[in-house]
């Protein structure tokens, strides 16, 4: 998987890139937390409030990594590239995805763009005994004001592209 060849978008500068064999990543749930904490610390050092930024970014990235952990397949690599443009971090998270799961990601991303995203999110967290996997992306869209997109140009992998305007979040 060649992540550096994929365009970041106008004005986004690369900050950090990592790759790992998906089988290794899936071998331990703690990899989600370990990777998100490490990456957040690496990219937050020069933000207005580095600790706050690191906490927000780590939470968001951890959710994305857990989503790939639950829906990815062990063949191939997981790759994550972090970009920055002003107050926004862009996460491009690519991972191998079984064909049967691709539709889930299409629908979950689509829900983040619908007018009822906020109501759908509130309904999901207040009525579900165990929140569904798609609530993760709604959470990012609602609570982090994230823009979420899906890139399926390199099957069997999918790429979640998430823009997080973390410097603008008021706590």
N, C-alpha and C positions, 0 to 999 in steps of 0.2 A: 504494500500500500504506500503510495507516494503522496503524502499529505502536502508537502511544501509546494507541489506543482499546482495545487488548486488555488484559485484566486481568493484573496482575503476580502476583496471589495474595495471600492474607492476610499482611500484615506486610512485604511486600517493597516497598522504596522504589526509585524509578528513579534511576540514577546517570548513565547516558550512553546516547545513541541515535545511530545513524548509518544512513544509507541511501546506496546507490550503484546506478547503473544496472548491471544484471547484465552487459551486454555489455562495459562498461568494466572491471568486476571480472575477467571472464574473459580480458581482453586480456593479462594479465601475471600469472604464477604468484606473483611477488614481492608482489602485493597482500595475499596471505594473511599473510605474515610482517610486512609493514609495518603493516597494520591491527591485528593481534594485539599487536604491540609497543607501538603508540601507545595502544590502549585499556588495556592492562595498566598502563602507566605512569600513565595518567590516574586509574585507580580504586584504585591501590595506595598512594598517598601517605600515607594515614592508617591503614594497617594496622600491626600490631605489628612486623613485619619487612618493610618495603616492598619491598626488593629480592627477597627470597625469594618473597613473595606475587606480585610482578610476574612473576617467572620461571615460577612454577607456572601463573598465569592465562594468560600469553602462550602457554605450551605447549598448554594445553587449548583455548584459543580458536583457535590456529593449526590444530590438528587438525580442529576443526569447520569452519573456513573452507575448509580443503583438501578436506574431504568435500563441501562445497557446490560447490567449484570443479570437482571431478571429476564431480559428479552433477547439476549445475544446467543450466538452459537459458538462452540469451542474452536471451530476452524478459522484460521486467519489471525489478524491482528486488530487490536483496539488502538486507535490513535486519537490524540487530542492536541489541537493547536489553539493557542490563545493569542488573540490579536487585541490591539487597543487603538481607539480613535477618540481623543478627548476624554470625556467622562464615561465612555462605553467600552466594556470588554466584550469581545466576540469569542465564543467557544465553538469550535468545529470538532464535534465528537463523532468519529467514524468507528463502526463496529460491524462484524458479520451478523447478518440477520436471516433467520430461516424464512423461506418464502411465505409461510403462513402468518408471520408476524408483520410483514411489510404493511398490510392494510391497517393494522392497529396504529402504526406510527403515522400513516397518512391521516387517519381520522382524528387521532389525538392532536396533531399539529393543527388540523383544520379547526378544531374546537377552540383553539386559542385565538382565532381570528374572527370568531362569530360575535355578534352583538350581545349575546346572552352569556358570554364567558364568565362574567362575575357571578351571575345568578347560578349558573351551572356549577361553579366552584363551591359556592356557599352550600348549595344543595348536596353536593358530594361529600363535603366534610361534615355536614350536620346529620346526614341520614345513613351513610354507609357505615357498617360495623368495621369494615376494613376498607379504607379508601382504595379506589381502583387505580391502576397504573397510570391511566391518562390524567388523573388529577395532578400529577407531578408537573406536567407542562402547564396546566391551568394555574397552578400555584405560582410558577415562575412568571407567567404572563400577568397575573393579578397582583401579586405581592412584590414582585421585583420590576414590574413594568417592562418585562422582557418581550422582545420580538422573536418568535420561534418559526423556523423554516426547516424544511426537509429536503435533502439532496439525495436522490436515488440514482445518480449517474454512474455509480461504480458497483453494480450488483456482484456478489451477493451482499455487499455492505450497504448500510444506510448511514447518512451523515445528518446529525442534528446540528443546526446552526442557530445559536442562541445569542442574541445581543442583550447584554445586561448593562443598563445605565446606572451603575452602582454609586457613582459619585453624586448623583442627583437624588438618591433616596433619602427621605427625611425619616428619621427614626422616632 
